[in-house]
Amino acid sequence: MVTFQPVQLQDREWAIPLLRKGNMRGCQYCFSTIYAWAEIYNEKFARQGDYILVESGTKERFYLYPCGEGELLPAFEAIFEDAAAQGRPPCFWGITEEQMAVMEELFPGKFVFEPHDHTWDYLYRIEKLATLSGKKLHGKRNHINKFLSLYPDWKFEPLTVESLPECREMNRQWRKANGEKDDENMELESMALRRVFDHYEELEMEGGLLRVNGQVVAFTMGSQVSDDTFDVQFEKALTQFEGAYPMINREFARYIQVKYPQVVYLNREEDMGEEGLRKAKQSYYPDIWLKKYEARPKEGL
């Protein structure tokens, strides 16, 4: 029987190779994302052969679809055994339509799948975000042109350990300006962001920032999740600097496009069911809306 243990920073040495073998585009398979939220959602790892198993949840515990390579059935059986030992059904979240088809083949009629669109990832071709070409993105180009006209002394640069203190300070300003919004979600995100700030180098993060007159007015960061997909985990901008959000979005896409030419998609993650966030993400017209489902076993699994 496998043993699930709390996610630790040192797990990256064995976990990242297995996650990359699985080559999943979903943000839930990015080690830095898992680590950022591990304390909040009590995330745990186990290993079965060349598969990594992930368990998480607060009120209810869920598993991820096993990620790795080799024979898949033993990985599922290890999950079923763990769930049975804890007296609960093996429930899964983040199941893609491709994974759902495999589960139906392995366990025909044994699971009920329910879509949860607030968890669906927005994936965009990196070339589109780097160029913003076409009629649909005309408004984004206008916002950037406004930024360029208002702030001719702007500068984009990679986010480094040396610039982290400035980004922390900018995030404090951002929180103060947005304090009237959902305080609980904001606090949870800030906790996750602090973990990434604290271990930026160890997590092998890539980030970028915008300066206006020397001041940091926007930053973003993420890491590669699959062979062709880069996961953008955090993005913040001070809205008093008009056009800062589309500008940091475009400049970071250009930066990643040059540094990681194999990347085809930027995964800008889910909208969490927030109407404003959904509208913002849809305004860039995603090339893939990565659908995800919960899977719950029927009787007699």
Backbone bond lengths (Angstrom), bond angles and torsions (degrees), N, CA, C in turn:
res aa  C-N    CA-C-N  psi(-1)  N-CA   C-N-CA  omega(-1)  CA-C   N-CA-C  phi
1 M - - - 1.467 - - 1.527 109.47 -
2 V 1.333 116.47 133.70 1.461 119.98 179.18 1.527 109.52 -75.58
3 T 1.322 115.42 157.56 1.460 121.08 178.58 1.518 109.17 -120.26
4 F 1.320 116.71 123.14 1.458 121.58 177.63 1.526 109.34 -84.77
5 Q 1.338 115.51 132.39 1.456 122.24 179.95 1.525 109.73 -124.46
6 P 1.349 117.61 148.71 1.468 119.81 177.28 1.524 111.68 -54.71
7 V 1.321 116.01 141.91 1.462 121.67 -179.26 1.527 109.58 -65.51
8 Q 1.325 115.83 128.83 1.459 122.73 178.14 1.526 109.34 -120.94
9 L 1.325 115.55 155.88 1.459 119.98 -178.93 1.525 111.49 -58.49
10 Q 1.327 117.34 -39.28 1.466 120.39 -177.79 1.531 112.61 -67.79
11 D 1.331 117.31 -14.33 1.470 120.17 177.08 1.522 112.25 -63.00
12 R 1.325 115.99 -17.50 1.467 118.39 -177.27 1.526 111.89 -59.21
13 E 1.338 116.83 -27.68 1.465 120.41 -176.20 1.525 111.73 -62.46
14 W 1.326 117.93 -37.14 1.470 120.32 179.64 1.522 112.38 -105.27
15 A 1.343 116.94 -26.43 1.462 119.58 -175.08 1.524 112.69 -74.98
16 I 1.323 117.11 -42.54 1.465 119.39 -176.75 1.529 111.63 -60.56
17 P 1.349 120.30 -45.46 1.472 118.74 177.48 1.525 113.40 -58.07
18 L 1.336 117.61 -38.43 1.467 119.70 179.33 1.526 110.83 -70.62
19 L 1.328 116.86 -40.98 1.466 120.01 177.87 1.524 110.62 -61.97
20 R 1.320 117.02 -39.33 1.461 120.05 -179.78 1.526 111.71 -72.61
21 K 1.340 117.43 -31.17 1.465 119.71 175.29 1.521 110.71 -62.31
22 G 1.333 115.83 -37.63 1.461 119.91 178.81 1.507 113.12 -67.60
23 N 1.353 116.29 -27.14 1.465 122.42 174.09 1.530 112.36 54.51
24 M 1.329 116.73 46.32 1.462 122.72 179.46 1.527 110.28 -92.12
25 R 1.321 117.49 138.89 1.460 121.11 -179.46 1.525 113.74 -84.72
26 G 1.327 118.32 -17.14 1.456 121.34 -176.78 1.517 112.17 -65.81
27 C 1.336 116.70 141.58 1.461 120.79 -176.19 1.518 112.25 -62.72
28 Q 1.333 117.74 -22.36 1.466 120.52 -178.24 1.524 112.60 -69.82
29 Y 1.345 117.25 -8.34 1.459 120.91 178.86 1.531 112.44 -104.00
30 C 1.312 117.21 12.78 1.462 122.33 177.51 1.529 108.31 -94.37
31 F 1.336 117.40 121.99 1.466 119.74 -174.44 1.522 111.82 -58.11
32 S 1.329 117.73 -43.33 1.465 119.03 -177.55 1.522 111.57 -64.80
33 T 1.334 117.61 -32.12 1.463 120.54 175.06 1.526 110.29 -67.83
34 I 1.323 116.15 -46.11 1.469 120.11 178.51 1.523 110.15 -58.27
35 Y 1.338 116.33 -47.10 1.462 119.99 -177.46 1.530 111.32 -65.47
36 A 1.324 116.94 -39.96 1.464 120.14 -178.59 1.523 111.87 -57.96
37 W 1.331 116.49 -38.91 1.467 121.56 -174.75 1.527 112.78 -102.97
38 A 1.335 117.41 6.03 1.466 120.74 -170.82 1.522 113.14 -61.47
39 E 1.328 117.97 -42.47 1.463 120.09 -179.23 1.521 111.32 -71.99
40 I 1.312 116.59 -34.04 1.466 121.20 -177.77 1.524 110.66 -68.60
41 Y 1.334 116.81 -42.93 1.464 121.07 -176.30 1.531 112.98 -107.10
42 N 1.331 116.63 12.99 1.467 121.25 176.45 1.528 110.75 50.87
43 E 1.321 115.49 53.12 1.463 120.68 -177.11 1.527 110.30 -78.50
44 K 1.334 114.74 141.08 1.455 121.26 -178.59 1.524 109.99 -133.51
45 F 1.333 114.57 149.95 1.457 122.73 178.45 1.524 110.57 -113.09
46 A 1.328 114.87 150.38 1.462 122.11 164.73 1.527 106.75 -145.32
47 R 1.316 115.50 162.40 1.463 120.03 178.77 1.510 109.96 -125.47
48 Q 1.340 114.70 134.35 1.463 120.87 174.42 1.524 106.46 -130.37
49 G 1.327 116.18 103.82 1.454 119.28 -176.28 1.514 110.77 62.06
50 D 1.325 116.52 -127.31 1.458 121.65 178.09 1.522 111.73 -99.51
51 Y 1.317 116.21 31.04 1.463 121.80 175.73 1.521 110.03 -120.89
52 I 1.332 115.24 140.48 1.451 121.11 171.24 1.525 107.84 -99.42
53 L 1.316 116.02 134.76 1.459 122.85 179.03 1.520 107.75 -112.16
54 V 1.325 116.50 135.46 1.464 121.88 -176.97 1.516 109.24 -125.82
55 E 1.324 115.22 131.68 1.466 122.41 178.27 1.523 107.74 -125.34
56 S 1.334 117.39 138.21 1.462 119.73 -179.47 1.520 110.37 -157.17
57 G 1.318 114.89 170.93 1.456 120.70 177.00 1.508 111.73 131.66
58 T 1.330 115.93 155.66 1.460 121.52 178.64 1.527 110.08 -105.91
59 K 1.316 117.19 -72.07 1.462 120.08 179.76 1.527 111.70 -72.17
60 E 1.322 116.36 -34.36 1.465 122.25 -179.67 1.514 108.36 -137.02
61 R 1.337 116.47 141.21 1.453 121.03 -177.00 1.531 110.83 -94.96
62 F 1.321 115.13 137.10 1.459 122.22 179.16 1.527 109.46 -129.89
63 Y 1.331 115.14 156.01 1.458 122.01 173.97 1.524 109.08 -110.99
64 L 1.335 115.63 153.21 1.449 120.57 166.69 1.523 109.19 -87.12
65 Y 1.311 115.24 155.01 1.461 121.00 168.92 1.528 107.55 -56.61
66 P 1.338 119.33 133.08 1.468 120.66 -177.02 1.525 111.92 -56.53
67 C 1.322 115.81 141.07 1.462 121.37 -176.44 1.523 109.66 -122.07
68 G 1.315 116.65 126.50 1.460 121.51 -179.67 1.508 109.90 158.19
69 E 1.323 116.53 -143.05 1.460 120.38 178.36 1.522 109.69 -149.53
70 G 1.329 115.13 161.26 1.459 120.39 -178.46 1.519 111.15 106.39
71 E 1.330 116.44 -160.63 1.461 121.48 -177.50 1.525 109.84 -70.10
72 L 1.327 116.36 123.14 1.459 121.89 -171.97 1.524 113.33 -82.38
73 L 1.322 117.08 -36.00 1.467 120.46 -172.39 1.532 113.37 -55.66
74 P 1.343 120.09 -44.30 1.463 118.72 179.05 1.530 113.43 -60.03
75 A 1.323 117.15 -30.25 1.464 120.12 178.24 1.523 110.31 -66.69
76 F 1.331 116.59 -43.35 1.468 119.76 176.16 1.526 110.73 -64.80
77 E 1.319 116.33 -41.12 1.465 119.37 -179.35 1.524 111.29 -62.44
78 A 1.334 116.81 -35.02 1.466 120.31 177.03 1.526 110.64 -65.21
79 I 1.322 116.56 -37.93 1.465 120.64 176.83 1.522 110.56 -66.43
80 F 1.330 116.40 -45.69 1.472 119.73 179.77 1.533 110.58 -59.45
81 E 1.324 116.11 -40.64 1.466 120.45 -179.40 1.528 110.71 -65.67
82 D 1.328 116.40 -41.44 1.466 119.89 179.33 1.519 111.12 -64.31
83 A 1.332 116.41 -44.54 1.466 120.12 179.81 1.526 110.80 -62.56
84 A 1.327 116.97 -43.09 1.466 120.68 -179.95 1.524 110.94 -62.58
85 A 1.333 116.63 -39.21 1.466 120.44 -179.97 1.521 111.57 -64.38
86 Q 1.340 115.86 -26.26 1.458 120.02 179.80 1.529 112.34 -97.98
87 G 1.324 115.65 4.89 1.453 120.05 175.29 1.504 115.25 69.30
88 R 1.318 116.74 34.56 1.466 119.69 179.12 1.527 109.84 -141.66
89 P 1.326 117.38 159.14 1.466 120.08 -179.82 1.524 110.83 -74.15
90 P 1.333 117.39 151.54 1.463 120.73 176.80 1.529 110.66 -80.19
91 C 1.315 116.16 97.04 1.467 121.73 179.25 1.529 109.24 -101.11
92 F 1.315 115.43 145.16 1.463 121.47 -177.25 1.527 109.98 -123.37
93 W 1.338 115.82 151.63 1.461 119.75 172.05 1.533 108.18 -131.40
94 G 1.333 115.60 164.55 1.454 120.59 178.83 1.511 114.31 72.39
95 I 1.329 117.13 22.03 1.466 121.00 -177.96 1.527 109.75 -77.51
96 T 1.333 116.87 121.10 1.456 120.37 177.60 1.527 110.05 -80.69
97 E 1.318 116.67 169.52 1.460 120.11 179.90 1.528 110.86 -64.71
98 E 1.321 117.27 -35.06 1.467 120.59 176.75 1.527 110.36 -65.67
99 Q 1.317 116.86 -43.63 1.465 120.61 178.42 1.522 111.24 -67.10
100 M 1.318 116.14 -36.68 1.458 120.75 178.09 1.530 110.25 -60.13
101 A 1.327 116.92 -41.41 1.465 120.75 179.24 1.529 110.97 -63.33
102 V 1.330 117.19 -39.08 1.466 120.35 178.67 1.523 110.46 -67.04
103 M 1.330 117.01 -41.98 1.462 120.06 179.01 1.527 111.15 -63.93
104 E 1.312 117.24 -37.06 1.465 120.76 177.47 1.524 110.86 -65.83
105 E 1.330 115.93 -34.82 1.465 119.57 178.53 1.528 110.82 -70.91
106 L 1.334 116.17 -40.38 1.465 120.24 -179.02 1.525 112.35 -75.33
107 F 1.346 115.31 -38.07 1.468 120.83 -174.60 1.533 109.37 -132.24
108 P 1.335 117.43 68.31 1.475 120.72 -172.86 1.521 112.48 -58.38
109 G 1.334 114.49 124.56 1.457 121.02 176.14 1.508 115.46 71.45
110 K 1.335 118.04 10.56 1.469 120.90 -174.84 1.529 113.17 -93.46
111 F 1.341 117.19 -16.91 1.461 119.89 -177.44 1.526 111.05 -123.68
112 V 1.316 115.19 148.83 1.460 122.82 170.56 1.525 107.28 -105.38
113 F 1.327 116.66 129.79 1.463 121.72 -177.10 1.527 109.63 -109.87
114 E 1.319 115.72 130.03 1.463 120.98 -178.83 1.524 109.65 -126.59
115 P 1.346 117.88 124.63 1.466 119.56 -179.43 1.524 111.61 -73.77
116 H 1.325 115.52 146.50 1.464 122.05 175.31 1.528 107.02 -134.52
117 D 1.343 115.98 93.43 1.457 118.70 -169.66 1.524 113.63 -70.04
118 H 1.326 119.13 -14.02 1.465 119.33 176.85 1.526 111.77 -72.59
119 T 1.349 116.90 -9.96 1.470 120.73 178.09 1.529 112.32 -103.55
120 W 1.326 118.00 0.40 1.461 120.53 -175.98 1.529 110.03 -74.17
121 D 1.322 116.56 134.84 1.462 122.02 -178.32 1.528 110.85 -85.04
122 Y 1.327 114.46 144.25 1.464 122.15 175.91 1.529 108.41 -99.80
123 L 1.338 116.30 115.54 1.460 121.66 178.69 1.522 109.54 -112.70
124 Y 1.330 114.81 135.54 1.461 121.53 -178.50 1.523 108.96 -128.11
125 R 1.321 115.56 142.82 1.463 118.85 173.47 1.522 107.99 -63.98
126 I 1.319 116.38 130.02 1.460 120.18 -174.20 1.523 111.21 -62.55
127 E 1.331 116.67 -33.22 1.462 119.91 179.23 1.526 110.85 -61.93
128 K 1.342 116.78 -37.40 1.462 120.21 179.84 1.523 111.24 -65.22
129 L 1.348 116.73 -44.40 1.458 119.66 -179.11 1.524 111.84 -71.57
130 A 1.325 116.89 -26.20 1.463 120.28 -179.91 1.521 112.39 -78.83
131 T 1.335 117.35 -26.79 1.467 120.88 -177.09 1.522 113.21 -108.71
132 L 1.335 116.77 -30.01 1.476 122.48 -176.38 1.523 111.25 53.48
133 S 1.322 115.97 39.16 1.460 119.92 -178.93 1.525 110.66 -81.73
134 G 1.315 116.03 159.53 1.458 121.69 176.76 1.520 113.63 98.32
135 K 1.337 115.01 159.78 1.463 121.35 -176.30 1.524 112.79 -63.99
136 K 1.337 116.73 -37.16 1.462 119.76 -174.97 1.523 112.67 -62.18
137 L 1.325 116.60 -29.03 1.463 120.48 -176.61 1.526 112.34 -104.21
138 H 1.333 115.39 18.30 1.466 120.49 179.08 1.523 111.07 -57.95
139 G 1.338 116.98 -40.71 1.460 120.85 -179.38 1.517 112.28 -63.06
140 K 1.333 117.01 -37.32 1.465 120.47 178.21 1.527 110.47 -64.61
141 R 1.316 116.43 -40.61 1.468 119.86 178.21 1.524 110.53 -63.71
142 N 1.327 116.29 -37.51 1.466 119.46 178.04 1.524 111.41 -62.85
143 H 1.341 116.61 -42.49 1.466 120.21 178.59 1.530 110.81 -61.76
144 I 1.328 115.99 -40.67 1.461 119.68 179.56 1.523 110.92 -68.04
145 N 1.316 117.08 -41.08 1.465 119.83 177.47 1.523 110.94 -61.51
146 K 1.329 116.68 -36.26 1.462 120.68 176.32 1.527 110.11 -64.21
147 F 1.319 116.40 -44.40 1.467 121.03 177.78 1.528 110.11 -58.94
148 L 1.318 116.91 -45.61 1.461 121.13 -178.17 1.521 111.92 -63.53
149 S 1.335 116.23 -36.44 1.467 119.29 -179.51 1.526 112.17 -74.96
150 L 1.337 116.32 -34.51 1.470 120.21 -178.56 1.524 112.65 -78.90
151 Y 1.344 116.09 -31.97 1.465 119.98 -171.54 1.529 110.31 -129.93
152 P 1.328 117.61 70.34 1.466 119.92 -176.80 1.528 113.64 -64.47
153 D 1.342 116.89 -16.31 1.464 119.78 -179.20 1.528 112.30 -94.55
154 W 1.338 117.00 20.01 1.464 120.80 -178.65 1.530 110.49 -66.61
155 K 1.322 114.27 158.46 1.459 120.38 178.49 1.520 109.38 -151.99
156 F 1.335 117.02 135.38 1.465 122.25 170.89 1.517 108.27 -104.03
157 E 1.332 116.35 139.55 1.459 120.09 175.80 1.520 109.71 -148.52
158 P 1.328 117.58 154.62 1.465 119.79 176.06 1.526 110.57 -61.33
159 L 1.321 115.91 146.08 1.458 121.47 177.17 1.526 108.04 -82.77
160 T 1.318 116.66 122.70 1.459 122.02 -178.06 1.526 110.00 -120.22
161 V 1.318 115.40 171.56 1.467 120.19 176.51 1.526 110.29 -57.95
162 E 1.329 116.54 -35.61 1.464 120.41 -178.78 1.521 112.49 -66.54
163 S 1.332 117.45 -30.18 1.469 120.01 -178.73 1.522 113.13 -94.04
164 L 1.338 117.90 -0.95 1.468 120.41 179.95 1.526 113.03 -58.71
165 P 1.354 120.16 -42.79 1.469 118.39 179.01 1.525 113.36 -57.38
166 E 1.322 117.50 -37.62 1.462 120.42 178.08 1.526 110.88 -67.43
167 C 1.325 116.58 -36.71 1.466 119.78 178.15 1.524 110.87 -69.20
168 R 1.312 116.88 -37.80 1.469 119.92 175.53 1.527 110.03 -60.33
169 E 1.320 116.15 -43.84 1.465 119.94 179.90 1.524 110.66 -65.49
170 M 1.335 116.98 -41.61 1.461 119.20 177.72 1.515 111.19 -62.40
171 N 1.332 116.83 -37.60 1.467 119.99 178.37 1.525 111.05 -64.88
172 R 1.333 117.24 -36.30 1.471 119.61 175.69 1.524 110.46 -63.21
173 Q 1.317 116.95 -40.43 1.466 120.65 176.67 1.526 110.66 -63.60
174 W 1.327 115.61 -42.05 1.468 120.07 179.98 1.521 110.73 -62.55
175 R 1.330 116.83 -43.82 1.469 120.54 179.74 1.524 110.87 -62.96
176 K 1.316 116.49 -41.60 1.462 120.08 179.62 1.523 110.75 -62.43
177 A 1.330 116.54 -40.68 1.465 120.92 -179.30 1.515 112.36 -71.30
178 N 1.338 117.30 -25.54 1.462 121.56 -176.90 1.521 112.57 -109.73
179 G 1.308 117.11 19.64 1.458 121.57 -173.75 1.505 115.29 -64.16
180 E 1.342 117.52 -19.28 1.460 118.98 -178.51 1.520 112.22 -80.32
181 K 1.325 117.66 -5.75 1.462 120.92 -178.74 1.525 110.02 -84.62
182 D 1.335 117.09 -166.80 1.466 122.78 -175.43 1.526 110.27 -62.39
183 D 1.314 116.47 100.65 1.459 120.92 -173.88 1.525 112.39 -64.48
184 E 1.342 117.58 -36.97 1.461 119.94 -177.63 1.520 111.08 -65.72
185 N 1.336 116.92 -49.75 1.460 119.79 178.83 1.524 111.14 -62.11
186 M 1.332 116.41 -38.69 1.454 120.38 -179.81 1.526 111.13 -65.10
187 E 1.320 116.25 -40.20 1.460 120.10 179.91 1.525 110.77 -67.25
188 L 1.330 117.13 -40.86 1.463 120.23 178.56 1.526 110.79 -63.42
189 E 1.328 116.31 -43.27 1.459 119.32 178.61 1.522 110.83 -63.79
190 S 1.327 116.59 -39.55 1.466 119.85 179.08 1.522 111.46 -64.39
191 M 1.326 116.70 -36.64 1.467 120.25 176.22 1.524 110.53 -62.65
192 A 1.339 116.43 -44.31 1.465 120.61 178.97 1.525 110.83 -64.41
193 L 1.328 116.26 -42.09 1.462 120.58 -179.61 1.526 111.14 -64.64
194 R 1.329 117.37 -38.74 1.465 120.08 178.23 1.528 111.13 -61.38
195 R 1.331 117.29 -38.93 1.477 120.14 178.41 1.530 110.50 -61.94
196 V 1.321 115.85 -39.14 1.464 119.22 179.49 1.525 110.17 -71.44
197 F 1.324 117.83 -43.24 1.462 120.20 174.79 1.532 110.83 -54.69
198 D 1.326 116.32 -44.43 1.466 121.18 -175.42 1.524 113.05 -66.82
199 H 1.339 117.00 -25.97 1.471 120.43 -175.10 1.531 110.67 -130.46
200 Y 1.318 115.61 38.20 1.464 121.70 -173.55 1.531 111.97 -57.14
201 E 1.319 116.78 -48.08 1.469 120.00 -178.24 1.520 111.74 -70.01
202 E 1.337 116.69 -45.45 1.465 120.05 -177.62 1.526 111.61 -61.64
203 L 1.333 116.64 -32.57 1.463 120.96 179.58 1.525 112.50 -82.07
204 E 1.340 116.13 -2.96 1.471 121.97 179.03 1.528 110.87 55.68
205 M 1.320 114.64 46.64 1.457 120.36 179.26 1.524 110.65 -76.09
206 E 1.320 114.87 153.73 1.459 122.72 169.14 1.523 106.98 -119.30
207 G 1.318 116.15 134.32 1.455 118.80 179.92 1.514 111.49 -146.28
208 G 1.315 114.48 170.76 1.451 120.86 176.58 1.508 109.70 -146.30
209 L 1.330 116.07 160.46 1.463 120.00 178.13 1.520 109.82 -143.08
210 L 1.320 114.45 158.16 1.460 122.27 174.57 1.516 108.87 -111.30
211 R 1.314 115.70 137.58 1.461 121.30 172.13 1.526 109.82 -116.60
212 V 1.318 115.45 143.42 1.458 122.77 169.51 1.519 106.54 -126.97
213 N 1.326 115.50 119.10 1.468 120.35 -176.78 1.527 110.95 53.57
214 G 1.328 116.14 36.46 1.456 121.88 177.79 1.511 115.46 87.99
215 Q 1.337 117.90 -15.96 1.469 121.87 -177.61 1.522 110.72 -87.45
216 V 1.336 116.99 136.73 1.461 120.68 174.04 1.523 108.82 -72.55
217 V 1.336 116.74 120.89 1.467 121.50 -178.41 1.527 112.01 -116.79
218 A 1.328 117.45 -6.96 1.467 121.18 177.53 1.523 108.43 -162.86
219 F 1.324 115.24 148.44 1.460 119.58 172.31 1.520 108.94 -148.67
220 T 1.326 115.25 159.39 1.456 121.93 178.60 1.520 108.40 -151.99
221 M 1.330 116.89 157.75 1.464 120.02 179.95 1.519 110.79 -161.11
222 G 1.320 115.17 159.61 1.456 121.05 178.24 1.511 110.15 -177.15
223 S 1.330 116.27 -165.03 1.461 121.44 177.82 1.521 109.27 -158.35
224 Q 1.323 115.51 162.01 1.461 120.34 -176.70 1.520 110.00 -72.50
225 V 1.333 116.33 134.86 1.464 120.85 -177.28 1.522 112.02 -109.17
226 S 1.333 117.85 -27.88 1.466 121.19 178.16 1.518 108.82 -147.66
227 D 1.326 116.49 179.83 1.463 119.79 -176.79 1.520 112.26 -56.78
228 D 1.334 116.93 -36.69 1.465 119.39 -174.02 1.530 113.88 -117.76
229 T 1.331 117.98 10.46 1.466 120.23 -173.55 1.523 111.65 -134.35
230 F 1.327 114.89 133.45 1.467 122.85 175.71 1.520 107.82 -111.43
231 D 1.332 115.90 131.50 1.463 122.21 -176.64 1.525 110.03 -95.22
232 V 1.331 116.94 117.39 1.468 122.40 176.39 1.522 107.59 -90.81
233 Q 1.322 116.54 109.24 1.461 121.02 -169.25 1.524 113.97 -93.44
234 F 1.320 116.64 -36.60 1.463 120.49 -178.37 1.521 109.14 -137.49
235 E 1.329 115.30 142.65 1.459 121.13 175.46 1.521 107.93 -151.91
236 K 1.321 116.67 124.25 1.462 121.88 -179.34 1.521 109.14 -134.66
237 A 1.330 116.20 143.86 1.458 121.00 175.12 1.521 108.94 -147.75
238 L 1.321 115.79 147.18 1.462 121.41 175.46 1.521 107.74 -82.50
239 T 1.320 116.21 115.16 1.467 120.38 -170.31 1.522 113.39 -71.26
240 Q 1.345 118.21 -13.01 1.462 118.30 175.63 1.524 111.41 -69.03
241 F 1.344 115.95 -14.37 1.462 120.59 173.72 1.525 107.24 -96.61
242 E 1.301 115.29 96.45 1.467 121.79 -170.84 1.528 111.24 -59.80
243 G 1.333 115.30 128.04 1.456 120.94 179.00 1.511 114.61 87.30
244 A 1.344 117.72 4.88 1.471 119.82 -176.63 1.525 111.87 -65.12
245 Y 1.339 117.42 -37.47 1.471 119.14 -179.23 1.530 112.17 -64.80
246 P 1.337 119.64 -53.82 1.469 117.31 178.73 1.525 113.01 -63.85
247 M 1.331 116.37 -27.52 1.463 119.29 -179.61 1.527 111.33 -70.27
248 I 1.331 118.28 -46.48 1.465 119.91 179.37 1.526 110.47 -66.61
249 N 1.327 116.26 -33.61 1.464 121.10 176.89 1.525 110.03 -61.16
250 R 1.327 116.54 -50.20 1.466 120.48 -177.74 1.526 111.92 -66.32
251 E 1.317 116.17 -46.45 1.462 119.34 -175.69 1.523 112.03 -65.85
252 F 1.329 116.69 -36.64 1.464 118.77 178.66 1.524 110.50 -69.62
253 A 1.326 117.04 -37.72 1.466 120.19 175.72 1.528 110.29 -59.44
254 R 1.317 116.82 -42.55 1.461 120.34 179.01 1.531 111.31 -65.34
255 Y 1.315 115.78 -39.83 1.466 120.81 179.69 1.531 110.86 -63.24
256 I 1.324 117.00 -48.16 1.466 121.01 -179.88 1.522 110.65 -66.42
257 Q 1.321 116.79 -37.36 1.463 121.08 -179.79 1.527 111.11 -59.47
258 V 1.311 116.85 -38.68 1.466 121.07 -179.91 1.526 111.08 -77.62
259 K 1.338 116.90 -44.43 1.466 120.37 -174.74 1.523 112.41 -75.04
260 Y 1.338 116.69 -32.45 1.469 121.39 -178.83 1.533 108.75 -126.55
261 P 1.329 117.65 75.64 1.471 120.05 -174.46 1.522 113.90 -62.58
262 Q 1.340 117.57 -16.08 1.464 120.00 178.57 1.523 112.34 -78.06
263 V 1.327 118.07 -14.16 1.461 121.44 -178.22 1.525 110.01 -73.54
264 V 1.327 115.63 127.15 1.463 122.63 178.79 1.526 110.80 -103.60
265 Y 1.344 116.54 -35.91 1.460 121.24 -174.77 1.527 111.56 -123.04
266 L 1.324 114.95 145.33 1.454 122.07 165.08 1.519 107.57 -103.85
267 N 1.320 116.44 122.71 1.462 121.81 175.11 1.520 107.22 -91.18
268 R 1.329 116.40 111.82 1.462 120.79 -179.00 1.534 111.33 -99.68
269 E 1.313 114.21 20.00 1.465 124.20 169.16 1.534 112.66 63.74
270 E 1.344 115.49 -169.17 1.453 121.78 -170.07 1.526 111.77 -87.15
271 D 1.351 115.56 172.60 1.469 119.76 177.90 1.524 112.72 -102.64
272 M 1.320 117.87 -1.44 1.471 124.12 176.59 1.529 113.37 57.57
273 G 1.332 115.95 17.96 1.456 119.70 179.64 1.513 114.17 78.38
274 E 1.332 117.71 6.01 1.462 121.43 179.10 1.527 109.12 -83.63
275 E 1.317 116.09 123.64 1.459 120.89 -173.24 1.525 112.23 -59.45
276 G 1.339 116.63 -43.42 1.456 119.53 -179.30 1.515 112.44 -64.57
277 L 1.322 116.10 -41.13 1.460 120.93 179.20 1.521 110.60 -68.24
278 R 1.323 116.75 -38.82 1.467 120.30 178.33 1.525 110.54 -63.38
279 K 1.313 115.86 -43.72 1.464 119.74 179.60 1.526 110.50 -62.42
280 A 1.336 116.74 -42.06 1.464 120.52 -179.28 1.522 111.32 -64.23
281 K 1.326 117.06 -43.19 1.465 120.19 -178.19 1.528 111.30 -70.75
282 Q 1.333 116.72 -37.70 1.460 119.44 179.18 1.522 111.87 -71.03
283 S 1.334 117.11 -23.45 1.463 120.00 -178.71 1.525 112.26 -67.62
284 Y 1.327 117.10 -14.49 1.464 121.34 174.90 1.531 111.99 -95.71
285 Y 1.319 117.84 2.64 1.464 124.11 175.13 1.537 111.57 53.75
286 P 1.335 116.82 79.19 1.470 120.33 -177.57 1.524 112.40 -58.61
287 D 1.313 115.73 142.91 1.460 121.03 175.91 1.521 110.82 -80.53
288 I 1.326 116.63 -29.35 1.463 122.20 174.98 1.521 107.89 -136.11
289 W 1.325 116.44 127.41 1.463 120.65 169.66 1.520 104.62 -105.39
290 L 1.328 115.61 99.31 1.461 121.49 -170.90 1.526 109.77 -74.42
291 K 1.332 115.46 101.63 1.462 120.99 -175.68 1.525 110.74 -73.12
292 K 1.327 114.95 140.47 1.462 120.91 -179.76 1.525 109.71 -132.54
293 Y 1.330 114.49 148.66 1.463 121.21 -174.92 1.524 109.88 -131.14
294 E 1.322 115.21 154.38 1.456 121.24 164.15 1.522 107.88 -90.18
295 A 1.313 116.16 143.00 1.469 121.46 177.33 1.521 108.48 -121.62
296 R 1.325 115.58 122.92 1.463 121.15 178.76 1.521 108.94 -122.79
297 P 1.330 117.46 135.64 1.466 119.87 -177.01 1.517 112.39 -72.95
298 K 1.321 114.47 143.90 1.461 119.95 169.96 1.524 108.38 -79.46
299 E 1.301 116.03 179.22 1.468 119.98 177.86 1.526 110.27 -63.47
300 G 1.321 116.37 142.20 1.457 121.11 170.27 1.503 115.99 83.75
301 L 1.350 117.90 23.25 1.460 119.63 176.75 1.525 109.97 -65.15
